[in-house]
Amino acid sequence: MTLPTRYSAEGLREFCYEVFRRAGVQDENAAIVADSLIQADLRGVDSHGVVRTAIYLKRIESDMINPFAEIEIESETEATVLVNGNNNFGSVVGTKALGIALEKAKKQGAAIVGVKASNHFGTGAYYALKAIEQNMILLVMSNASQTMPPTGGIRPFIGTNPLSIGVPAGNQLPFVLDMATSVVARGKLIVAAQKDEPIPLGWAIDKDGNPTTNAHAGLDGSVLPVGGPKGYAISMFIDILAGVLTGAGFGRYVNNMYENWEEPQNVGHFFIAIDINRFIPLQIFKDRMDQYISEIKAEPKAKGVKEIFIPGEIEHRLVLERKVNGINLPAKVEEELSDIGKRYKLDLTSYRLENKIKEEA
């Protein structure tokens, strides 16, 4: 068995930045894309990390992403904006939309920014944490290509449409919710299928709509929404805001980035930013948040539970650990990135953690 290799977070960020820059992406945008990928890996959301480098590059090469596109404001009021991403990188479009939302919220107290003609934008926490740095509350949503059926259906129609919410605190860690609306990521089915291992009942259905513990059958069918009809309803609502309302794709019209090589994805996003000071002085709010969080964490614990966590706390600890001990890259991902590096005259091994430690010594 081949053990994963550890890479420094800054090294991987530098590697990805150079790859995208040498692929023709503008410096500023290459930095955003690289930062989005690395933050996902640091937080333990490896499915949205550097593993996405290859598909992003392939989408550029196939003219399915336009890294040179101008991101435009299509319509605007004092508190609302519709952004046309014109098929640029999702994380670049999302970062632009976030900046607009935060700027308007500071002026108006709250702001809503819808986005169309975008692509996969990484993790929602990437944007929530940026808003927290500016002492703002943020709700961000995105739709995605079809992987889940509507409750009662048997084939994929809606995506695992994610929702992220960021709320600052004072001395306590901020509240950072970042969730898909499915029971489990489809990637877990892929891993189980590769190992020919069964999956728990309730994760997926087969193509005929029958509950299954067979990972291969689940991949041919659909993953299931979290909480049954409740997760389905939340996913549908996100699709309405991010897709129907903005003019982006929705339902079956959000194209799969791994399968559709004829049309752009046309993903939609939706940002809601709130200026805390318009409701309550910021410091008082932070003090109240600290009290709220500390009281939750002090609640009696169930048998076998050592600590009560708030949303985002486990990921925060992973960030601290991985910044010190590095990010593990499975052999397959390492091989893929190494091949990419060779194309752009970059040596991936030079970014390994032990090499970075030697450089700093």
N, C-alpha and C positions, 0 to 999 in steps of 0.2 A: 504493500500500500504506500502510495506517494503522499508524504506529508505536505500540507500547504506551506507556502513561502511567505514570510512576513515582509511587508513593505512599509516604509514610513508614509504617513498621510501626506506630508509636504512633498515627498518624492513622487508619489503617485499623482498628486495634483499638478506638479511640474511636468511630469511625463504626459498626462492627458492634455494639458495646455499646449505643449509643444506639438503634439499630434494634430490637434485641431487647427492650430495656427499654421502648421505646415501643409495642412489640407486646404488652406485658403480662407479659413475663418478669421475675421478681424480680431485683433489682439484682445480687445475688451470683451467681445462675445465668447472667444475661446476660453477666457478666464472664468466667465460665468458658467459655461457648460461644465468645465473641469471642476469648479467649486461645488456645483450641484451634485455631481457624481460622487465626489469624495465625501461630502457631508452625509450622503446616504450610507456609504460604507462605514463611516465612523459611527453612525447611529444604529448600525446593525441591520439596515434595510438593504442587504446586499443585492437583492433583485433589481434595485434602482441605482446601483453604483457603477463601478468601472466596467462591469459586465455588459453595460449598454453601449460602450464605446464603439464596438464593431457595427452594431445595427445603425447607430447614428451616422457613422461614416458611410455605410452602404446606402443609406437614404440620401446623403448628399451626392454621392457618386451617381445615383440613379435619378437625380433631379426630383426626388420626393421631398427634400428639404432644401429651401433656398436660403443659405446663410448670408446672402447679400441683400435680402429683401428689406425695404424700409417698413418699419412698424408705424402704422398710421392711426390717427384718431378719426373715426368716421362720424361720430356725433358726440355732443358734449353739452352738459348743463352745469350749473354751479356744483352739483353733488353727484352727477352721474357721467360716465364716459363709456362709449363703445369703442374698443380697440380692435383693429384689423391687423393680425400678425403677419399676413401675407406669406404664410408658410415658412417663416423663420423658425429657428430652434425654439421649442417650447419653453425652456428655461430662460432664454433671452426675452421672449415675448412676455413671459410671466413676470420677470424682473422689471420690465418696463411698466407693465400694468400695475404692479405693486407700488412702484414709485409714484405713479399718478394717483393711486388710491390714497396713499399716505399723505401726499401733499394736499390733496383736496380735503381730506378729513381734518387736517390741521386748520384749514381755513373755514370749513363749514360745520365741523363737529362730527360728521360721518360722510362716507362716500361709498358709492357702488360702482365697480368697474367690471363690465362684461367683455369677454374676449372671444373672437372667432378666428378661423383660419390659422390655428396654432398646431402644435405637435405635442407629443409626450413631454410633460414639463417637470418630471422628476417627482420628488416627494413634496407634499404640501407643507411639511415642517420647515422646508428650506425657506419658504416665504413667511411663515408664522414667526420664526425666530428673528427674521429681519425686522418685522413689525414690532416685536417685543423690545428689540434694541432701541427703538424710537418711542417706547412707552405707549404703544397703541395696541388695541385689541383687534385681531384679524380673524375673519372667517374666510377660508378659501376652498373652492370646490373645483373639480374638473370632471368632465365625462371621459369615457374610454370606449374602446371597441368591444364588441359583444362577447361576453364570456358567461353571462348568467341568464337564466330564463325568468320570465315573470312568474310569480307564484301561480301554480296550476298549469304552466306551460312545460314544454319538454325540450325546447331548443334555445340556444343563446339568443338574446335580443338586446339586453342592456349590458353595460360594462360594470366592472367592480368599482364604480365611480367613487373616488376618494373625497373625504371631508377632513380638513385640518382647521384647528382653532388654536390660536395663541393668545395667552393672557399673561401680562407681566405680574410679578410679585415683588416683594422687597428683599428681605433676607432669605426667604424660602425660594426654592426653584420655581420658575414660571410653570403655568399650566400649558402643556403642549399636547393636544390631541391630534393624532395623525392616523387615520383608519381608512381601510377600504370597506366597501359595503358587502363583501363576501365573507363566508365563514373562514376561508383560508385562501391564500394566494395560489393561483394556478401552478406556479413554479413548484410548489410542494408535491403536486400530482406528478409533475415531470420527473422530479427526483425519485419518487416512489416507483414510477414506471421503469426508470433506468435500472433500479435495483430489483425489479420484479417483486416489490413488497406491497402488501395490501394497504389500503387507506381506511381510516375510521369511517364508519357509517355516518352519514350526515354531511360529508364533505361535498359529495357530487352525485349526479345521476348519470345514467348511460343515455345513449342517443334515443332510446325509446321512453325515457322518463322514469326508469326504474332506479331506486336507490342502489348504489353499488359500493363494494369495497375493493373493486378492481381498478387500479390506477389507470390502466390503458383504456378501459371502458369509460372512466370518468373524463379522460382527455378527449375522447370521441363525443362525449356528451357535454355536460355543463357543470361548473362549480355552482354552489348554492348560496343565496343571500344570507347574511348573518341575521339571526332572529326571524327567519322565514318571511312572512308577509311584511314585517316591519322593515327589514333590510331592503326588501324589494321596493317598498314605498319610498324609502329615503333615497335609494339609487335613482328611482324614477324622478323624484323631485329635483335632485342634482342635475339630471339630464335636461329637465325642463328649464332650469335657470341657466346652466352653462351651454346648452345646445339650442333648444327651441327659442328661448328669449333672445339669444345673441345673434342668431342666424348661422351658427356653426352646425356641424353635423349632429345628429341625435339618433339614438337607437341604432338601427342597421346602417345608418349613413355616416357613422364614425368609422373610418377605415383602419384596418389592422396593419400596424407598421411592419409586421413580419410576413404578412401574406399578400397585401395589395401593393403591387408595383406599377400600377397604372394611374393611381390618383393619390394626391396628398391626403393626410389623415383628416384634416379639418376638425381638430379637437377644439372644444370650447372650455373656457375657464370663467370663474365668477369670484370676485373679491369684494368683501365688505369690511371696511376699515372704520374703527370707532375711536374718537378722541376721548379718553377717560376724563380729562379735565372739564369737559362740557357737562359732566354728570356729577362729579365729585372731585375735590382736589386730589391730585395724583398721589401725594404722600399718604393721605388718609386712605385712599383705595389700596395702596400697597400694604399699609399696616393691617387693614381689614383682610386682605388676601393672606398675609402671613398668619394671622389669627385663625382664619378658616382652614388653611392647609395644616397648620400645626395641630389643630384640634382633630382633624380627620386622621392624621398619622398617629395620634395618641389614643385612638379608639381601641376597645378590646379586640384582640386578635383571635381568629379561629385556630383550632388545634393544628399545630404544625406550621403555622405562619409566623415568621420571624419579624416581618416588617410590612406595613401598609404603604404602598407606593401611590403617587399621584401620576396622572398621564404625563409621559415624557421623562419621568425620573430614571427609569431603567435605561432608556436611550442616552440620557445625559451621562450616566455612569460609564456606559460603553464608550462614549466619546473620550472621556478622560483616560480610560484604560487603553484604548487603541491609539491615542496620541502618544502614549509612552511606549507601548509594546508593539505597535504596528498593526497593519491590516493584513489579515490572512488572505492570500489568493489561492484558490484551488488550482490544481495542476492544469486543468482544462482552460481556465480563465487566463492563467499565466502564459500558457502556450499561445492563446489567441492574441493577447496583448504583445507578446514578444514578436509575433509575425507582423503585427501592425507597426511595431517600432522599427523593424527592419525596413519596411516600406518607406519610412520617413527618416531613416538614418539615425535611429535612436536605440540605445542599448538598455533594454528594460532592467537587466540585472544590476546596472549601476544605481538604480533607485531602491534596491533592497535595503532593509533597515540596517543590517550590519555594515553596509557600505557607507550609509549616511552617518552612522555612529563613528566610523573610522575618520570620515572627513572632518567631523566636529571635534575629534580628539586632539 
